[in-house]
């Protein structure tokens, strides 16, 4: 049997962000990543051979541990299983990984409040499956009813980024609590009434604003926001009318529109505090800030 060392700690970061930090920490160690499976929370790597060892196999497993918490398990084992001499490389790998994890988390956490929530404790329980097997690390799901989120967006303006936003929100709130696509509107129903009823059931409306959001036009060349039957306009008006929490999400470098550039019914939107959702490597950091502030 080869020499191996194990370590575990708890990081108060959401599962998806902890996975990204763990993968970056391993890459910072200069290892070769052989597998990175975010769905199952498993990363497998191999170190290079040296004068002190034939290399080591490192396995990292992550498991959601509740609200904004992730348990991280790491094992370093000799690449040649018959090696009985402990050169200290396995323990060094564990310590280096933890140090890199802290360093990368700090570098990506410009928000002091967010970074102050990062902490480490030994995790007493080991994974229920072997470290070299596939451990199931399911994304956490908040209890139904905590938040029901409606995502308002224009496909031509922000379709791709909305897909990522949707996936991240589903991970945190559950699929049944997220409404995104008007393609879900049943045939034969009054879409104004349907959207109004959907908004009524939601606690949050996220308005995704990209560079083309304000100037988007229909097939006749008319600005869509000036059309009372425009889906986006209907969604925002319904939320404002019902005093639902409305949060603008600025994507792809977009800025908040001026009140005078909007129909009167939408002008209160410009007084709602929003957040910028940037592309990688900042996407999960921005989404984490959004989710934490939604509560």
N, C-alpha and C positions, 0 to 999 in steps of 0.2 A: 504494500500500500504506500502511496506517495505521501510526501509531507504537504499539509494544507493548513491554512489559517482562515478563520471566519471573523466577521465583524458585522455589526448592525447598528443602525441609528435611525432616529425619526427626524425628518425634516418637515417643518411646517410650511410646505408649499403644496399646491394642488398636484395631483398625480401627473398630469401632462407636462407641467413645467419642471417637476422633479426629474422626470424621464429625460427631458432635453438637457438639463444641467448634468445629469449623470453621464449621458453620452458624450457631452462636451468635455467633462472631466477625464474620461478615459482617453479621448482623442488627445487631450493635453499631455497625457502620460506617454504618448508616442507608441501606443500599442496598435495591433492590427485587429480591427473589429470584424468578427466573423458572423455575428448575428445581432440584429437590433430589432426586436419585436415589441412595438409599443402597445399592441393590443393585449399581449400576455405579460408585459412588464419585464421582459428578459433581454439582457445584453450579454453576449459572450465574446471575449477577446483573447488574444494570445500575445504574450510578450516575446521579445527577441532573445535568442541565446546569448550567453555571456560567459566569461571565464569562471564565474561563480555558479552558473546554473545552465540547464538546457532550455531555459525559458519556463514560463508559467502560464497556466490557463486561468483566466479571471472570469468569474460569473457574477453578474449583478442582477438582482431581482428587486422589483419595486411593487409594493402593494398599497392601494389606497387605505388610509387609516381614518377616514372621516373628513370633516370639513377642513379643507386646506392642510391636510396632513398626509404624509406618505412615509411608509416604512421602507427603508433601504437595507437590503442584505447583500453583502459582498463576500465572496470566497476566492482565495488565491491558492492554487494547487500546483504542484510540480508537474511540468509537462510530461516527464518520464515517470510513470507511476511506480517504478521500482526504486526510485531515488529515495534513500533513507536519510541523507544528510540534509539538515536544515541550515541553509546558508543565510537565513534571515531575509531572503528576498520576498517571501510571501507576506510577512508582516510589514515589510517596507512598502509593498504594493497597496496594502490596506490603508496604511497611514498616508501614502501619497494620494490615493483616491479621495480620502476624506478631506485632505488639505486642498486639493484641486476643486472639490465640490464647493467648499466654503468660498474659495477665491472667485470662482465663476459666478456663484450666487450673488456675491457682493458686487461684482462688476456689472451684473445685470439688474441690480436693485438700486436705482437712483432715488427711489422713494424711501425715505428714512423709516416711515411707518411700516412699510412692507418688509424692509430688511430686518427690522427689530423683531419680526415674528419668526425669524429663522432660528431654530434651536436644534440641539442634538441630545438624544438620550439613548442609552442602550435599549434595544428592543428585546424583551425577555423571550418571546416566543419565536421559534424558528419557523420557516415556511413549512406548510403541511406536505409539500412535495420536495423531492431532492433538488439540491441547487443545480444539478446538471440536467434536470428534467424541465418540463414546461410548467411553470407556476401560474395559476390563473389570478391575474390582478385586475379585477373589474373596476371600471371607472365608478367613482362614487356618484350616488344619486340622492339628491335632497328629497325630503318627504314631499309628496304631491301636495300642491296648494300653497307652498311657501312662496313661489313666484310662478306666474304664467306670463310668458314673454311673447310679444308680437314683434316680428322684425319687418319693418317697412323699408322697401328698397326698390330701385329700378334695375332691371336686368342689364340694360345697355350701359348702365353706369357703374355697377358694383357687383355683378353676379358672382364672380370668382371669390372675392373676399367674403361675400355673404355666405358662401358655402362653408368656408372655414369658421366664420363666426357662429354659424348654426351648429356645426359639429362640436365646437367647444362648449356652447351653451347646453347642448344635449348631454354632454358628459357631466355637467354640473347640476342641471335641473331636471333631466329626464326628457325623453322625446315627446311624451304626451303634453309637456308643459311649454312647448315651443311651437309657434305658428309662423311659418315663413312664406309659403308660396300660394299665390292666388289661384294656381292650378288646382288647389284643393276645394275650390268653390263648386258645389254640386251643380249639375245641369238643371236649368229651369227655374232657379231661385233668383230673387231680386238681389243683385250683388251688393247694392248699397245697404240693404237690411242685413244681409249676411255678414258683411264686414263690420257693421255697427255692432252686431251681436257678438262677433269674435272679439272685438275690442272691449266690449263690456265684460267679458270673462277674463280679461288679462289684467295684470297688475302693473306691467311695464310695457311701454312702446319704445323700441329702439329704432330711431330714424337714421338709416345709413345714408350719408351724404358724400357722394363722390364728385369729381370735377364736372360731370355732365348733369348733375342732379337738377340744378336750377334752370338750365337752358334746354332741357330735353324737349323735343317737339314730336308731334304726331305725324301721321302720313300726309296731312294737309299743310304741314309746316307751322302749325300753331303750337305755342308753348303749352305743354301738358298741365303745368300747375295752374294755368288760367282756365282750365276746363273743370267745372264743378263735378263732373263724373269721372275725373281722373282717380285711379285707385289710391295712389299715394296721398293725394289731397284728402280723399274721403277718410283714410286711415288716421291721418294726423288730426283732422278736424274732429273726428269722433273721440279721440283720446283727450284732446284739449277740452272738449265740451264736457266730458265726464270727469275731468280733473285727475286723470290717470298720470302716473309718473312717465314723463316723456324725456328721453335721453338722446341727443344727437350724437352719432358716431361718425367722425370725420375720417375718411379713408382716401388713400392714393393722393395725398397732399391737398385735399380740399379744405376750404375754410368756411366758416359760418357765413351764410348769406346775410345781407342787410335787410332790415325790416321793409324798407321801401321797395325792395325787389320781389316781395312776396304778396300774394293776395291778402287782404285784410284779415281773413279768417285764420291765416297761417302765421301772421306776424308774431304772436306770442311765442312761437317756437324759438325765435332768436334770443329770447330771454332765458331759455333753458340751458343750464350748464351741461356741456358735452365733454367728450373725450376723444382724443385722436387714437385710432387703431392703426398702427404702423405695420409694415411687412416684416418678415424675418430679418434680423434675429429678435425683434422687439414685440412680435405679435402676441406671444403667450404672456409676456410681462404686462402689456396693455390690457389684455383680456382679463388677467388676474386682478388688476386694479379695478376694472369695471365690475367684476363679479363681487369683489370684496365690498365695494361701495354700495352695491345693490342690497347687500346684506342677506 
